[in-house]
Amino acid sequence: MYPAELVKPMREDLTRVGFEELQTADQVDVALAKEGTTLVVVNSVCGCAAANARPGARMSLQNAKRPDHIVTVFAGVDKEAVEKAREYMIPFPPSSPSMALFKDGELVHMLERHHIEGRPAELIAENLMDAYNEHC
C-alpha cells in the first residue's frame, strides 16, 4: 500500500474533473449496476499513468459524447475495489493503469497498460472518444 499523502495528488488528478473514487467492492458493484455507460479508470503511481493515462482520460471528457458515469479505483491502494473492478474486466488480465468502458454493466471497450504505455495522452483520449461515440 502506498501512503495516502503520496497518492493524494494522483487521485485528485481525476477527482478534480469529476471522477468518483471507489474504495470498496460494494461501491464498484453499485457503480457498475447503474444504467448507461460507465468509464472505470484503474489509476496507478507509475509514470505512464501520470504522463499518459490520467491526461488521456481527462482529455477524453472534452468529447461531445461521454460516459454517463466516470469512476476510478487506485491500484496498490484501494485493494478491494481494484480486485472487484478487475472481476468485471475479465477476460482481460489485471493491469494498471487501465481503462474500461461499460454499458449497462457490460464491458464494451478496454484499454490495457500495453495500450497506454509509450503512447501519447492525445492518442489515448482519441481511442476513448471513439468508444464514447460508439457506445454512449
N, CA, C and O atoms as a GROMACS GRO file, in nm:
protein
  544
    1MET      N    1   0.084  -0.119   0.000
    1MET     CA    2   0.000   0.000   0.000
    1MET      C    3   0.088   0.125   0.000
    1MET      O    4   0.191   0.131   0.067
    2TYR      N    5   0.044   0.222  -0.075
    2TYR     CA    6   0.117   0.348  -0.082
    2TYR      C    7   0.062   0.445   0.022
    2TYR      O    8  -0.057   0.439   0.054
    3PRO      N    9   0.145   0.532   0.076
    3PRO     CA   10   0.098   0.630   0.175
    3PRO      C   11  -0.005   0.725   0.112
    3PRO      O   12   0.007   0.764  -0.005
    4ALA      N   13  -0.104   0.761   0.190
    4ALA     CA   14  -0.212   0.848   0.142
    4ALA      C   15  -0.160   0.980   0.088
    4ALA      O   16  -0.210   1.031  -0.012
    5GLU      N   17  -0.058   1.037   0.154
    5GLU     CA   18  -0.006   1.167   0.110
    5GLU      C   19   0.066   1.157  -0.025
    5GLU      O   20   0.072   1.255  -0.100
    6LEU      N   21   0.119   1.040  -0.056
    6LEU     CA   22   0.184   1.019  -0.185
    6LEU      C   23   0.082   1.014  -0.298
    6LEU      O   24   0.104   1.074  -0.404
    7VAL      N   25  -0.028   0.944  -0.278
    7VAL     CA   26  -0.125   0.925  -0.386
    7VAL      C   27  -0.231   1.035  -0.395
    7VAL      O   28  -0.305   1.042  -0.494
    8LYS      N   29  -0.238   1.120  -0.294
    8LYS     CA   30  -0.341   1.226  -0.292
    8LYS      C   31  -0.342   1.309  -0.421
    8LYS      O   32  -0.448   1.324  -0.481
    9PRO      N   33  -0.229   1.362  -0.466
    9PRO     CA   34  -0.234   1.442  -0.590
    9PRO      C   35  -0.268   1.357  -0.713
    9PRO      O   36  -0.326   1.409  -0.809
   10MET      N   37  -0.233   1.230  -0.711
   10MET     CA   38  -0.265   1.142  -0.823
   10MET      C   39  -0.414   1.111  -0.827
   10MET      O   40  -0.473   1.099  -0.934
   11ARG      N   41  -0.475   1.099  -0.710
   11ARG     CA   42  -0.620   1.080  -0.702
   11ARG      C   43  -0.690   1.206  -0.752
   11ARG      O   44  -0.783   1.200  -0.833
   12GLU      N   45  -0.642   1.322  -0.703
   12GLU     CA   46  -0.705   1.450  -0.737
   12GLU      C   47  -0.693   1.483  -0.884
   12GLU      O   48  -0.772   1.562  -0.937
   13ASP      N   49  -0.595   1.425  -0.951
   13ASP     CA   50  -0.579   1.445  -1.094
   13ASP      C   51  -0.706   1.403  -1.168
   13ASP      O   52  -0.739   1.459  -1.273
   14LEU      N   53  -0.778   1.304  -1.114
   14LEU     CA   54  -0.903   1.260  -1.175
   14LEU      C   55  -1.026   1.314  -1.102
   14LEU      O   56  -1.124   1.352  -1.167
   15THR      N   57  -1.023   1.318  -0.970
   15THR     CA   58  -1.143   1.361  -0.898
   15THR      C   59  -1.175   1.508  -0.922
   15THR      O   60  -1.291   1.548  -0.917
   16ARG      N   61  -1.072   1.590  -0.949
   16ARG     CA   62  -1.100   1.732  -0.972
   16ARG      C   63  -1.176   1.758  -1.102
   16ARG      O   64  -1.231   1.866  -1.121
   17VAL      N   65  -1.178   1.657  -1.192
   17VAL     CA   66  -1.255   1.672  -1.316
   17VAL      C   67  -1.383   1.589  -1.312
   17VAL      O   68  -1.449   1.572  -1.415
   18GLY      N   69  -1.418   1.537  -1.193
   18GLY     CA   70  -1.548   1.473  -1.178
   18GLY      C   71  -1.549   1.323  -1.158
   18GLY      O   72  -1.656   1.264  -1.139
   19PHE      N   73  -1.431   1.258  -1.160
   19PHE     CA   74  -1.430   1.114  -1.136
   19PHE      C   75  -1.467   1.086  -0.991
   19PHE      O   76  -1.421   1.154  -0.900
   20GLU      N   77  -1.550   0.986  -0.970
   20GLU     CA   78  -1.586   0.942  -0.836
   20GLU      C   79  -1.491   0.831  -0.795
   20GLU      O   80  -1.470   0.735  -0.869
   21GLU      N   81  -1.433   0.844  -0.676
   21GLU     CA   82  -1.344   0.740  -0.624
   21GLU      C   83  -1.425   0.627  -0.564
   21GLU      O   84  -1.519   0.649  -0.487
   22LEU      N   85  -1.388   0.506  -0.600
   22LEU     CA   86  -1.449   0.387  -0.542
   22LEU      C   87  -1.342   0.317  -0.460
   22LEU      O   88  -1.233   0.289  -0.510
   23GLN      N   89  -1.374   0.288  -0.334
   23GLN     CA   90  -1.273   0.230  -0.247
   23GLN      C   91  -1.313   0.094  -0.190
   23GLN      O   92  -1.234   0.031  -0.119
   24THR      N   93  -1.435   0.050  -0.219
   24THR     CA   94  -1.480  -0.081  -0.170
   24THR      C   95  -1.541  -0.161  -0.285
   24THR      O   96  -1.579  -0.106  -0.388
   25ALA      N   97  -1.550  -0.291  -0.265
   25ALA     CA   98  -1.612  -0.379  -0.365
   25ALA      C   99  -1.758  -0.342  -0.383
   25ALA      O  100  -1.808  -0.342  -0.496
   26ASP      N  101  -1.827  -0.310  -0.274
   26ASP     CA  102  -1.968  -0.272  -0.283
   26ASP      C  103  -1.987  -0.147  -0.369
   26ASP      O  104  -2.081  -0.140  -0.447
   27GLN      N  105  -1.898  -0.050  -0.354
   27GLN     CA  106  -1.908   0.072  -0.435
   27GLN      C  107  -1.891   0.040  -0.583
   27GLN      O  108  -1.957   0.100  -0.667
   28VAL      N  109  -1.802  -0.053  -0.615
   28VAL     CA  110  -1.782  -0.094  -0.755
   28VAL      C  111  -1.908  -0.161  -0.807
   28VAL      O  112  -1.955  -0.130  -0.917
   29ASP      N  113  -1.965  -0.252  -0.730
   29ASP     CA  114  -2.088  -0.320  -0.771
   29ASP      C  115  -2.199  -0.220  -0.798
   29ASP      O  116  -2.270  -0.230  -0.898
   30VAL      N  117  -2.216  -0.124  -0.709
   30VAL     CA  118  -2.320  -0.022  -0.726
   30VAL      C  119  -2.295   0.061  -0.851
   30VAL      O  120  -2.387   0.087  -0.929
   31ALA      N  121  -2.170   0.103  -0.871
   31ALA     CA  122  -2.137   0.186  -0.987
   31ALA      C  123  -2.163   0.113  -1.117
   31ALA      O  124  -2.215   0.172  -1.212
   32LEU      N  125  -2.128  -0.014  -1.123
   32LEU     CA  126  -2.142  -0.088  -1.248
   32LEU      C  127  -2.282  -0.145  -1.268
   32LEU      O  128  -2.311  -0.202  -1.373
   33ALA      N  129  -2.366  -0.131  -1.168
   33ALA     CA  130  -2.507  -0.172  -1.183
   33ALA      C  131  -2.592  -0.058  -1.239
   33ALA      O  132  -2.708  -0.079  -1.275
   34LYS      N  133  -2.536   0.060  -1.248
   34LYS     CA  134  -2.611   0.175  -1.298
   34LYS      C  135  -2.640   0.161  -1.446
   34LYS      O  136  -2.560   0.105  -1.521
   35GLU      N  137  -2.754   0.212  -1.487
   35GLU     CA  138  -2.790   0.215  -1.628
   35GLU      C  139  -2.702   0.314  -1.701
   35GLU      O  140  -2.657   0.414  -1.644
   36GLY      N  141  -2.678   0.286  -1.826
   36GLY     CA  142  -2.598   0.377  -1.907
   36GLY      C  143  -2.454   0.333  -1.914
   36GLY      O  144  -2.422   0.217  -1.892
   37THR      N  145  -2.368   0.428  -1.946
   37THR     CA  146  -2.226   0.398  -1.966
   37THR      C  147  -2.142   0.446  -1.847
   37THR      O  148  -2.169   0.551  -1.788
   38THR      N  149  -2.042   0.368  -1.815
   38THR     CA  150  -1.952   0.399  -1.703
   38THR      C  151  -1.809   0.374  -1.747
   38THR      O  152  -1.774   0.265  -1.792
   39LEU      N  153  -1.726   0.477  -1.732
   39LEU     CA  154  -1.582   0.461  -1.755
   39LEU      C  155  -1.517   0.434  -1.620
   39LEU      O  156  -1.537   0.508  -1.524
   40VAL      N  157  -1.440   0.326  -1.615
   40VAL     CA  158  -1.363   0.292  -1.495
   40VAL      C  159  -1.216   0.309  -1.528
   40VAL      O  160  -1.164   0.244  -1.620
   41VAL      N  161  -1.148   0.397  -1.454
   41VAL     CA  162  -1.004   0.414  -1.470
   41VAL      C  163  -0.936   0.349  -1.350
   41VAL      O  164  -0.960   0.386  -1.235
   42VAL      N  165  -0.849   0.251  -1.378
   42VAL     CA  166  -0.765   0.193  -1.274
   42VAL      C  167  -0.640   0.280  -1.269
   42VAL      O  168  -0.552   0.270  -1.354
   43ASN      N  169  -0.635   0.366  -1.169
   43ASN     CA  170  -0.526   0.462  -1.152
   43ASN      C  171  -0.404   0.391  -1.094
   43ASN      O  172  -0.415   0.281  -1.040
   44SER      N  173  -0.290   0.455  -1.108
   44SER     CA  174  -0.164   0.393  -1.066
   44SER      C  175  -0.060   0.500  -1.036
   44SER      O  176  -0.073   0.614  -1.080
   45VAL      N  177   0.043   0.462  -0.959
   45VAL     CA  178   0.152   0.555  -0.931
   45VAL      C  179   0.258   0.556  -1.040
   45VAL      O  180   0.350   0.637  -1.035
   46CYS      N  181   0.247   0.468  -1.137
   46CYS     CA  182   0.353   0.456  -1.239
   46CYS      C  183   0.359   0.579  -1.330
   46CYS      O  184   0.264   0.657  -1.339
   47GLY      N  185   0.471   0.594  -1.394
   47GLY     CA  186   0.493   0.708  -1.482
   47GLY      C  187   0.398   0.714  -1.598
   47GLY      O  188   0.359   0.824  -1.639
   48CYS      N  189   0.358   0.599  -1.653
   48CYS     CA  190   0.267   0.604  -1.768
   48CYS      C  191   0.127   0.647  -1.726
   48CYS      O  192   0.050   0.695  -1.810
   49ALA      N  193   0.093   0.631  -1.599
   49ALA     CA  194  -0.036   0.683  -1.551
   49ALA      C  195  -0.031   0.835  -1.548
   49ALA      O  196  -0.127   0.902  -1.588
   50ALA      N  197   0.081   0.890  -1.502
   50ALA     CA  198   0.095   1.036  -1.491
   50ALA      C  199   0.108   1.102  -1.628
   50ALA      O  200   0.047   1.205  -1.653
   51ALA      N  201   0.188   1.042  -1.715
   51ALA     CA  202   0.217   1.105  -1.844
   51ALA      C  203   0.113   1.076  -1.951
   51ALA      O  204   0.093   1.157  -2.042
   52ASN      N  205   0.046   0.962  -1.942
   52ASN     CA  206  -0.041   0.920  -2.050
   52ASN      C  207  -0.185   0.892  -2.007
   52ASN      O  208  -0.279   0.947  -2.064
   53ALA      N  209  -0.203   0.806  -1.907
   53ALA     CA  210  -0.336   0.758  -1.872
   53ALA      C  211  -0.427   0.867  -1.816
   53ALA      O  212  -0.534   0.893  -1.870
   54ARG      N  213  -0.384   0.931  -1.708
   54ARG     CA  214  -0.471   1.032  -1.647
   54ARG      C  215  -0.495   1.150  -1.741
   54ARG      O  216  -0.609   1.193  -1.755
   55PRO      N  217  -0.392   1.203  -1.807
   55PRO     CA  218  -0.418   1.312  -1.902
   55PRO      C  219  -0.510   1.268  -2.017
   55PRO      O  220  -0.596   1.344  -2.060
   56GLY      N  221  -0.491   1.145  -2.065
   56GLY     CA  222  -0.576   1.095  -2.172
   56GLY      C  223  -0.720   1.081  -2.128
   56GLY      O  224  -0.812   1.115  -2.203
   57ALA      N  225  -0.741   1.030  -2.007
   57ALA     CA  226  -0.878   1.018  -1.954
   57ALA      C  227  -0.942   1.155  -1.940
   57ALA      O  228  -1.059   1.173  -1.976
   58ARG      N  229  -0.867   1.251  -1.888
   58ARG     CA  230  -0.922   1.387  -1.873
   58ARG      C  231  -0.957   1.448  -2.009
   58ARG      O  232  -1.065   1.504  -2.027
   59MET      N  233  -0.865   1.437  -2.104
   59MET     CA  234  -0.887   1.493  -2.238
   59MET      C  235  -1.008   1.430  -2.306
   59MET      O  236  -1.082   1.498  -2.378
   60SER      N  237  -1.029   1.302  -2.283
   60SER     CA  238  -1.139   1.232  -2.350
   60SER      C  239  -1.275   1.289  -2.311
   60SER      O  240  -1.372   1.274  -2.384
   61LEU      N  241  -1.281   1.353  -2.196
   61LEU     CA  242  -1.408   1.408  -2.148
   61LEU      C  243  -1.449   1.534  -2.223
   61LEU      O  244  -1.558   1.586  -2.201
   62GLN      N  245  -1.363   1.584  -2.311
   62GLN     CA  246  -1.396   1.702  -2.392
   62GLN      C  247  -1.480   1.664  -2.513
   62GLN      O  248  -1.519   1.751  -2.591
   63ASN      N  249  -1.509   1.537  -2.530
   63ASN     CA  250  -1.587   1.487  -2.642
   63ASN      C  251  -1.734   1.524  -2.626
   63ASN      O  252  -1.783   1.539  -2.514
   64ALA      N  253  -1.804   1.539  -2.738
   64ALA     CA  254  -1.947   1.569  -2.734
   64ALA      C  255  -2.024   1.456  -2.665
   64ALA      O  256  -2.113   1.482  -2.584
   65LYS      N  257  -1.990   1.333  -2.697
   65LYS     CA  258  -2.050   1.218  -2.629
   65LYS      C  259  -1.951   1.173  -2.524
   65LYS      O  260  -1.831   1.165  -2.549
   66ARG      N  261  -2.002   1.144  -2.406
   66ARG     CA  262  -1.915   1.097  -2.298
   66ARG      C  263  -1.993   1.004  -2.208
   66ARG      O  264  -2.116   1.001  -2.213
   67PRO      N  265  -1.924   0.928  -2.124
   67PRO     CA  266  -1.994   0.833  -2.037
   67PRO      C  267  -2.088   0.904  -1.939
   67PRO      O  268  -2.065   1.019  -1.900
   68ASP      N  269  -2.192   0.833  -1.902
   68ASP     CA  270  -2.287   0.885  -1.803
   68ASP      C  271  -2.221   0.895  -1.666
   68ASP      O  272  -2.252   0.984  -1.587
   69HIS      N  273  -2.131   0.803  -1.638
   69HIS     CA  274  -2.066   0.795  -1.507
   69HIS      C  275  -1.916   0.775  -1.529
   69HIS      O  276  -1.875   0.700  -1.618
   70ILE      N  277  -1.835   0.841  -1.447
   70ILE     CA  278  -1.690   0.825  -1.454
   70ILE      C  279  -1.640   0.797  -1.313
   70ILE      O  280  -1.663   0.874  -1.220
   71VAL      N  281  -1.570   0.684  -1.300
   71VAL     CA  282  -1.524   0.639  -1.168
   71VAL      C  283  -1.379   0.595  -1.177
   71VAL      O  284  -1.326   0.570  -1.286
   72THR      N  285  -1.316   0.586  -1.062
   72THR     CA  286  -1.177   0.543  -1.056
   72THR      C  287  -1.151   0.459  -0.932
   72THR      O  288  -1.210   0.480  -0.826
   73VAL      N  289  -1.060   0.364  -0.948
   73VAL     CA  290  -1.006   0.285  -0.837
   73VAL      C  291  -0.855   0.300  -0.845
   73VAL      O  292  -0.801   0.324  -0.952
   74PHE      N  293  -0.786   0.285  -0.732
   74PHE     CA  294  -0.643   0.309  -0.730
   74PHE      C  295  -0.568   0.180  -0.697
   74PHE      O  296  -0.578   0.128  -0.586
   75ALA      N  297  -0.492   0.130  -0.795
   75ALA     CA  298  -0.413   0.008  -0.775
   75ALA      C  299  -0.307   0.032  -0.669
   75ALA      O  300  -0.242   0.136  -0.666
   76GLY      N  301  -0.290  -0.066  -0.582
   76GLY     CA  302  -0.192  -0.055  -0.475
   76GLY      C  303  -0.243   0.023  -0.356
   76GLY      O  304  -0.170   0.041  -0.258
   77VAL      N  305  -0.367   0.070  -0.362
   77VAL     CA  306  -0.425   0.147  -0.252
   77VAL      C  307  -0.564   0.092  -0.217
   77VAL      O  308  -0.587   0.047  -0.105
   78ASP      N  309  -0.654   0.095  -0.314
   78ASP     CA  310  -0.792   0.050  -0.292
   78ASP      C  311  -0.804  -0.096  -0.334
   78ASP      O  312  -0.873  -0.129  -0.431
   79LYS      N  313  -0.736  -0.183  -0.260
   79LYS     CA  314  -0.721  -0.324  -0.299
   79LYS      C  315  -0.854  -0.392  -0.328
   79LYS      O  316  -0.870  -0.456  -0.432
   80GLU      N  317  -0.949  -0.379  -0.237
   80GLU     CA  318  -1.079  -0.445  -0.252
   80GLU      C  319  -1.153  -0.394  -0.375
   80GLU      O  320  -1.209  -0.473  -0.451
   81ALA      N  321  -1.153  -0.265  -0.396
   81ALA     CA  322  -1.223  -0.206  -0.511
   81ALA      C  323  -1.155  -0.246  -0.642
   81ALA      O  324  -1.223  -0.275  -0.740
   82VAL      N  325  -1.023  -0.246  -0.643
   82VAL     CA  326  -0.949  -0.283  -0.765
   82VAL      C  327  -0.977  -0.429  -0.800
   82VAL      O  328  -1.002  -0.461  -0.916
   83GLU      N  329  -0.972  -0.516  -0.702
   83GLU     CA  330  -1.000  -0.658  -0.728
   83GLU      C  331  -1.139  -0.677  -0.786
   83GLU      O  332  -1.157  -0.754  -0.880
   84LYS      N  333  -1.237  -0.608  -0.730
   84LYS     CA  334  -1.375  -0.620  -0.778
   84LYS      C  335  -1.387  -0.564  -0.919
   84LYS      O  336  -1.450  -0.626  -1.004
   85ALA      N  337  -1.328  -0.448  -0.945
   85ALA     CA  338  -1.333  -0.390  -1.079
   85ALA      C  339  -1.271  -0.484  -1.181
   85ALA      O  340  -1.323  -0.501  -1.291
   86ARG      N  341  -1.161  -0.546  -1.144
   86ARG     CA  342  -1.093  -0.638  -1.236
   86ARG      C  343  -1.176  -0.762  -1.265
   86ARG      O  344  -1.165  -0.820  -1.373
   87GLU      N  345  -1.259  -0.803  -1.170
   87GLU     CA  346  -1.351  -0.915  -1.197
   87GLU      C  347  -1.444  -0.880  -1.312
   87GLU      O  348  -1.475  -0.966  -1.395
   88TYR      N  349  -1.488  -0.756  -1.317
   88TYR     CA  350  -1.577  -0.712  -1.425
   88TYR      C  351  -1.502  -0.702  -1.558
   88TYR      O  352  -1.564  -0.704  -1.665
   89MET      N  353  -1.370  -0.691  -1.553
   89MET     CA  354  -1.290  -0.673  -1.674
   89MET      C  355  -1.241  -0.805  -1.734
   89MET      O  356  -1.172  -0.804  -1.836
   90ILE      N  357  -1.276  -0.917  -1.674
   90ILE     CA  358  -1.240  -1.048  -1.730
   90ILE      C  359  -1.304  -1.057  -1.868
   90ILE      O  360  -1.422  -1.024  -1.881
   91PRO      N  361  -1.233  -1.101  -1.970
   91PRO     CA  362  -1.118  -1.189  -1.973
   91PRO      C  363  -0.983  -1.119  -1.979
   91PRO      O  364  -0.881  -1.184  -1.997
   92PHE      N  365  -0.981  -0.987  -1.964
   92PHE     CA  366  -0.855  -0.915  -1.971
   92PHE      C  367  -0.776  -0.935  -1.842
   92PHE      O  368  -0.834  -0.930  -1.734
   93PRO      N  369  -0.646  -0.959  -1.853
   93PRO     CA  370  -0.565  -0.977  -1.732
   93PRO      C  371  -0.550  -0.844  -1.657
   93PRO      O  372  -0.560  -0.737  -1.716
   94PRO      N  373  -0.526  -0.853  -1.527
   94PRO     CA  374  -0.507  -0.730  -1.448
   94PRO      C  375  -0.391  -0.648  -1.502
   94PRO      O  376  -0.284  -0.700  -1.531
   95SER      N  377  -0.415  -0.517  -1.514
   95SER     CA  378  -0.306  -0.426  -1.549
   95SER      C  379  -0.340  -0.288  -1.495
   95SER      O  380  -0.457  -0.250  -1.483
   96SER      N  381  -0.237  -0.215  -1.463
   96SER     CA  382  -0.259  -0.078  -1.418
   96SER      C  383  -0.145   0.008  -1.472
   96SER      O  384  -0.029  -0.030  -1.465
   97PRO      N  385  -0.180   0.121  -1.522
   97PRO     CA  386  -0.317   0.171  -1.534
   97PRO      C  387  -0.392   0.095  -1.644
   97PRO      O  388  -0.334   0.029  -1.730
   98SER      N  389  -0.523   0.108  -1.637
   98SER     CA  390  -0.609   0.056  -1.742
   98SER      C  391  -0.740   0.132  -1.737
   98SER      O  392  -0.770   0.201  -1.640
   99MET      N  393  -0.818   0.117  -1.844
   99MET     CA  394  -0.946   0.187  -1.853
   99MET      C  395  -1.046   0.094  -1.919
   99MET      O  396  -1.014   0.025  -2.015
  100ALA      N  397  -1.167   0.094  -1.866
  100ALA     CA  398  -1.271   0.008  -1.920
  100ALA      C  399  -1.401   0.087  -1.931
  100ALA      O  400  -1.438   0.161  -1.840
  101LEU      N  401  -1.468   0.070  -2.043
  101LEU     CA  402  -1.598   0.133  -2.064
  101LEU      C  403  -1.704   0.024  -2.056
  101LEU      O  404  -1.695  -0.079  -2.124
  102PHE      N  405  -1.802   0.048  -1.973
  102PHE     CA  406  -1.913  -0.045  -1.955
  102PHE      C  407  -2.042   0.020  -2.002
  102PHE      O  408  -2.062   0.141  -1.986
  103LYS      N  409  -2.129  -0.060  -2.059
  103LYS     CA  410  -2.262  -0.012  -2.097
  103LYS      C  411  -2.362  -0.105  -2.030
  103LYS      O  412  -2.364  -0.225  -2.056
  104ASP      N  413  -2.445  -0.049  -1.944
  104ASP     CA  414  -2.542  -0.126  -1.867
  104ASP      C  415  -2.475  -0.246  -1.799
  104ASP      O  416  -2.530  -0.356  -1.796
  105GLY      N  417  -2.354  -0.222  -1.744
  105GLY     CA  418  -2.282  -0.324  -1.669
  105GLY      C  419  -2.201  -0.420  -1.753
  105GLY      O  420  -2.132  -0.506  -1.698
  106GLU      N  421  -2.208  -0.409  -1.886
  106GLU     CA  422  -2.134  -0.500  -1.974
  106GLU      C  423  -2.010  -0.430  -2.029
  106GLU      O  424  -2.018  -0.316  -2.075
  107LEU      N  425  -1.897  -0.497  -2.023
  107LEU     CA  426  -1.772  -0.443  -2.075
  107LEU      C  427  -1.781  -0.430  -2.227
  107LEU      O  428  -1.806  -0.528  -2.296
  108VAL      N  429  -1.761  -0.308  -2.278
  108VAL     CA  430  -1.769  -0.286  -2.423
  108VAL      C  431  -1.640  -0.234  -2.483
  108VAL      O  432  -1.624  -0.237  -2.605
  109HIS      N  433  -1.546  -0.187  -2.400
  109HIS     CA  434  -1.419  -0.135  -2.452
  109HIS      C  435  -1.315  -0.140  -2.341
  109HIS      O  436  -1.345  -0.110  -2.226
  110MET      N  437  -1.193  -0.180  -2.378
  110MET     CA  438  -1.087  -0.196  -2.277
  110MET      C  439  -0.956  -0.140  -2.330
  110MET      O  440  -0.917  -0.167  -2.444
  111LEU      N  441  -0.888  -0.064  -2.246
  111LEU     CA  442  -0.752  -0.019  -2.272
  111LEU      C  443  -0.664  -0.077  -2.161
  111LEU      O  444  -0.677  -0.041  -2.044
  112GLU      N  445  -0.576  -0.167  -2.199
  112GLU     CA  446  -0.484  -0.226  -2.104
  112GLU      C  447  -0.357  -0.142  -2.098
  112GLU      O  448  -0.336  -0.052  -2.180
  113ARG      N  449  -0.273  -0.172  -2.000
  113ARG     CA  450  -0.149  -0.097  -1.983
  113ARG      C  451  -0.068  -0.093  -2.113
  113ARG      O  452  -0.010   0.011  -2.146
  114HIS      N  453  -0.062  -0.204  -2.186
  114HIS     CA  454   0.019  -0.205  -2.308
  114HIS      C  455  -0.040  -0.117  -2.417
  114HIS      O  456   0.029  -0.084  -2.514
  115HIS      N  457  -0.168  -0.076  -2.404
  115HIS     CA  458  -0.228   0.022  -2.496
  115HIS      C  459  -0.196   0.165  -2.452
  115HIS      O  460  -0.213   0.259  -2.530
  116ILE      N  461  -0.151   0.181  -2.328
  116ILE     CA  462  -0.128   0.312  -2.268
  116ILE      C  463   0.020   0.348  -2.266
  116ILE      O  464   0.059   0.458  -2.305
  117GLU      N  465   0.100   0.254  -2.219
  117GLU     CA  466   0.243   0.278  -2.201
  117GLU      C  467   0.309   0.315  -2.333
  117GLU      O  468   0.297   0.244  -2.432
  118GLY      N  469   0.380   0.429  -2.334
  118GLY     CA  470   0.453   0.472  -2.452
  118GLY      C  471   0.369   0.542  -2.557
  118GLY      O  472   0.420   0.580  -2.662
  119ARG      N  473   0.240   0.558  -2.530
  119ARG     CA  474   0.152   0.627  -2.625
  119ARG      C  475   0.116   0.764  -2.568
  119ARG      O  476   0.095   0.778  -2.448
  120PRO      N  477   0.109   0.864  -2.654
  120PRO     CA  478   0.076   0.998  -2.603
  120PRO      C  479  -0.068   1.005  -2.552
  120PRO      O  480  -0.156   0.932  -2.597
  121ALA      N  481  -0.088   1.094  -2.457
  121ALA     CA  482  -0.220   1.112  -2.398
  121ALA      C  483  -0.326   1.142  -2.503
  121ALA      O  484  -0.441   1.098  -2.491
  122GLU      N  485  -0.289   1.216  -2.606
  122GLU     CA  486  -0.384   1.251  -2.712
  122GLU      C  487  -0.436   1.126  -2.783
  122GLU      O  488  -0.554   1.118  -2.818
  123LEU      N  489  -0.349   1.029  -2.805
  123LEU     CA  490  -0.390   0.905  -2.871
  123LEU      C  491  -0.482   0.824  -2.780
  123LEU      O  492  -0.578   0.763  -2.828
  124ILE      N  493  -0.455   0.822  -2.652
  124ILE     CA  494  -0.541   0.753  -2.556
  124ILE      C  495  -0.677   0.820  -2.552
  124ILE      O  496  -0.780   0.752  -2.552
  125ALA      N  497  -0.678   0.953  -2.549
  125ALA     CA  498  -0.805   1.027  -2.550
  125ALA      C  499  -0.884   0.996  -2.676
  125ALA      O  500  -1.005   0.975  -2.670
  126GLU      N  501  -0.817   0.994  -2.788
  126GLU     CA  502  -0.884   0.965  -2.915
  126GLU      C  503  -0.945   0.825  -2.915
  126GLU      O  504  -1.057   0.805  -2.962
  127ASN      N  505  -0.871   0.728  -2.862
  127ASN     CA  506  -0.922   0.591  -2.851
  127ASN      C  507  -1.049   0.589  -2.766
  127ASN      O  508  -1.149   0.527  -2.804
  128LEU      N  509  -1.046   0.657  -2.652
  128LEU     CA  510  -1.163   0.661  -2.565
  128LEU      C  511  -1.279   0.735  -2.632
  128LEU      O  512  -1.394   0.692  -2.621
  129MET      N  513  -1.252   0.845  -2.699
  129MET     CA  514  -1.358   0.921  -2.765
  129MET      C  515  -1.425   0.837  -2.873
  129MET      O  516  -1.547   0.844  -2.890
  130ASP      N  517  -1.348   0.759  -2.946
  130ASP     CA  518  -1.407   0.668  -3.045
  130ASP      C  519  -1.502   0.571  -2.978
  130ASP      O  520  -1.611   0.543  -3.030
  131ALA      N  521  -1.463   0.518  -2.862
  131ALA     CA  522  -1.550   0.427  -2.787
  131ALA      C  523  -1.674   0.499  -2.738
  131ALA      O  524  -1.784   0.443  -2.743
  132TYR      N  525  -1.659   0.623  -2.690
  132TYR     CA  526  -1.775   0.700  -2.645
  132TYR      C  527  -1.872   0.723  -2.762
  132TYR      O  528  -1.993   0.708  -2.747
  133ASN      N  529  -1.816   0.758  -2.877
  133ASN     CA  530  -1.901   0.784  -2.994
  133ASN      C  531  -1.979   0.661  -3.036
  133ASN      O  532  -2.090   0.671  -3.087
  134GLU      N  533  -1.920   0.546  -3.014
  134GLU     CA  534  -1.989   0.421  -3.050
  134GLU      C  535  -2.088   0.375  -2.944
  134GLU      O  536  -2.194   0.323  -2.979
  135HIS      N  537  -2.056   0.393  -2.817
  135HIS     CA  538  -2.136   0.330  -2.711
  135HIS      C  539  -2.216   0.427  -2.624
  135HIS      O  540  -2.309   0.385  -2.554
  136CYS      N  541  -2.183   0.555  -2.626
  136CYS     CA  542  -2.252   0.650  -2.536
  136CYS      C  543  -2.366   0.723  -2.609
  136CYS      O  544  -2.434   0.806  -2.548
   0.00000   0.00000   0.00000
